[in-house]
Amino acid sequence: MTTIYLKKNKEESLLRFHPWVFSGAIAHINGKPQEGEKVEVRSAEGQTLGIGHWQEGSIAVRILEFGTGTLPSDFWHQRLLNALQMRQSLGLISDENNSYRLIHGEGDFLPGLIIDIYGSTAVVQAHSAGMHLARHQIADALTRTVPNLSHVYYKSEGTLPFHNHLTDIKNEYLAGSPSSDSSHIATENGLHFSIDWFDGQKTGFFVDQRENRMLVERYSKNRDVLNMFCYTGGFSVYALRGGAKRVVSVDSSEKAVRLAEQNVLLNFPDCTNHETVCSDAFKYLDSLHADNDKFDLIILDPPAFAKHRGAIRNALQGYKRLNAKGFEKISKGGILFTFSCSQAIDKEMFRLAVFSAAAMSGRKVRILHQLTQPQDHPINIYHPEGEYLKGLVLYVE
Ligand code: SAH
C-alpha cells in the first residue's frame, strides 16, 4: 500500500481525529497513489496515523480509520451498522418515519459519502473518488445491513464532475432494478412525500428540515403561511396539517412547484387552501403590495448563497436583502422562519445578517428558537466543518 509521510509536526490534527490531510502537510509519498486508492498516513517519525482515501487536490487524504494502516474485511458493514444503530436507538426509524439520512459524511466517520434512505430505497452520493470506487461494496453492505432495503440508487454524476480520471461515473441502480422500484413515496412523521431521486435536487428530498418542519406545524394554526423556496413543499404540507388558514408555496422552478402541489394532494386530496406560485422569490415578495397581502408565518429557506468562502460577502448581502423583504411582508405578531444552509457562513454571521435586516425594518423582533440540522445529520465534534444548517425563528411585532 502507498504510504504518505507528513511533514514534521503536521500530525497534530490527525491525533485529534480531524479526518482530512491537506496536500501542504505532505513531505513525501512512498509510491504513486491512484485517485481514490487507500493509503496509509504516517508522521515524519514513521508513526502510523491512519488509513484513508487518496485524492488529488487540496484535501489529499480523507481518513477512514485512525491509528491503523489496515481496514477490517467487514469495514463497510460495521460502519453502516454503527450509523443505523445510532438512528434506531434515537427512535428515528419507524412506520411513521421511513425517510432519514443514514450516512452524513464525516459525521458518520465516512468522509465523502452521503446516503439517504426513502423506504426501501437508498440513494447514495459519492463526493470523493474513493467512495466512488467503493460504491459496489457500499451497495452490497447496504442491502445486508439495512432491514427491508431492496434498492440502491447511485447518484453521483453531479457530485464528482471534477475528476478527469474517473470515466465511469453514471447514475444507476447498484441493487434492484428501476422497474421494481415503482413506489417513490416516503413517509416523514406520518406525512407522505413523492420523491424524485432521478431528477430531483441532491438525493431528491431535503430530509434535513424534518424537525424544523414540525415546528412550523406547531405554529401554523389559523395562520396565513408563505413557504418561500418551497421545493417539494415539505413545510407547506406540515403547515396544512397544523391547521393553517392558507398556504402559499413559491419556487422559481416549475418542477418544484408541481412537486409541492402533488405532495399536498397526496396528503390532503380535498385541500382548497393551498396555492402555488412559480416565481423568483424577490419578485414575488415585491409583488405583494397591499396591507392585506401580508402573511402571519413566513418560511425563507433559500439554496446556499455561499458555495465557498470567496462568496461570503455577497451571500451575506443576499441574506440581508431577503430577510429585509421578509420583515416587510410579515404581519404584526407574525413568525418568521429563516434559514441558511451555506456551510461557509457560520451562525454568528447569519445572525448578524438577519439582525441587520431587522434593524432596517425598524420592527420589534425576538428570537424564539435557534435551529440547526437534525440528529441524522450529526456533526463529528472533531470536524466542526460538518455544521451547515442554521435557522432562526423570530417573533415580529
Ligand atoms: N425548503 C425546501 C428546500 C429548498 S431548496 C424543503 O424544505 O425541501 C431551494 C429551492 O429554492 C429550490 O427548490 C430552488 O428551485 C429554489 N430557488 C432557487 N433560487 C430561487 C429564487 N431566486 N426564487 C425562488 N426560488 C428559488
Residues whose N, C-alpha, C, O or C-beta is under 5 A from the ligand:
A	BS01	SAH	F206 Q209 M228 F229 C230 Y231 T232 G234 F235 V250 D251 S252 S253 A256 S279 D280 A281 D301 P302 P303
